[in-house]
Amino acid sequence: MEAGDLFGDSEKISPYLTKNSVAFIPKEPPILSLKGVTLTPVCICPECGADNKTPWSKARGRLRDWAAFLEEVQEIICTNESCTRRFVHAYFFEFPLGIAILNKSAVLKQMLIWFETESGQPVSMGSEDDDMELLWDPFFESIPDWADHIPLSLFTNILIYTPPEDLEGVLLGRRGTPLFGGIRCREGA
């Protein structure tokens, strides 16, 4: 299967805020930090603009901290007494300087090349006639510890398009984790 225009209008849509998308840079330590890529919750109230502190004082940086944070912190209550709105926080995605962010089709193409080259075997994503959701399973099966060996630029590009709720599954190799949050293999792609 070719990694053509599978993504349509969502080619460069990421679930994260980056230096290019916002002027705000978090002052708190990140919840997750891997290979120079960090994710920090952004708790700015969409109603009044108040900058709220992340309600998390436990350990930070490791994958297990990320999983616990996602489970325990579902929403934020604005600390501005005249507002007190409930809202879902965003995440600030920071990565090393000099890494170019590719579009999703280019990332998928680079993934196929890297995984096939490193494993010495083709990565089967299904046939072009299949109408199915693309999953991470074929990548995990070819190189189970891929995150330890993949180049930083490709690692960064994979994570920037992986939704927060799927990061743990992608990094740990959980079966059934959708590719880039869920895309479908479609004929002619």
Order of alpha helices (4+ residues) and beta strands (2+ residues): beta-beta-alpha-beta-beta-beta-alpha-alpha-alpha-alpha-alpha
